[in-house]
Amino acid sequence: MVKVTPDPPDRSLEDSLAHASGLLRCAMATACESAENHTGVKRDLAFSVVHLIDMAKAAVDRSLDQIQSP
């Protein structure tokens, strides 16, 4: 059977963290936009997702900073 999707290229830890940070930045933009378009409980839930994404991005960025520091 022929594999249609190629294997992703090997990434360093730094590249993987930078990619994760970018994905979280996009998720943050999506969650913020969603929150702005809702009211009440749905708005609260969307902003709770914003908060969780922010915490995850901070953790990834701290790890990335530690790798980049000599």
N, C-alpha and C positions, 0 to 999 in steps of 0.2 A: 504494500500500500504506500502511495506517495504522500509525504507530509506536505501540506499546502502552506502552513505557516512556518517560516524559518525560526530557528532558535535565536533568542535575543543575544546580542553580543555580550561577552563577559564585561562586567563593570566593576570598577574598584569600589571600595566602601565609600570613598568620598563622592564618586559619581552617583552612586545609589542614593546617598543622603541628599545630594543636591537635587536629584530628580524627585525624590519624595517631598522636598521642600517646595518645589515648583508645583507639584500636584496638590499639596495642601493649600498653596496660595490660590489656585484655581477653585478648589473646594470652598475656600473662605469667601471668594467673590460670589459664588453661586449661592451659598447659604445666606450671605448678607442681602443679596437681591431678593431671595425668597422671603426673608424676614420682613423686608420693607414692603412687600406686597401682601402681607397678611395682617390680621388683627387678632387680639385676644390670645387664646391658648395656642393657636397655630403660630402666632408671632413669637410667643415665649419659647415654644419648642424649637423654632428655627434659630432663635438667638442662643439657645442652649447648645445647639450644634456649632454655631459660630464660636462659642466659648471652648468647646471640646477641640475643635480644629486649631484654635489659637494655642491651646496648651500643647497639642501634638507638634505643631510647627515650631514652637519654642524649644521643645525637647530635641527635635531634629536639628534645628539651627545651632543649639549649644553643642551637640555632638559634632557637627560640621566645623564649628569654630575650633574645637579641641583638636581635630585632625589637621586643620590648616595652620595651627599655631606651632612654631618650631619647638 
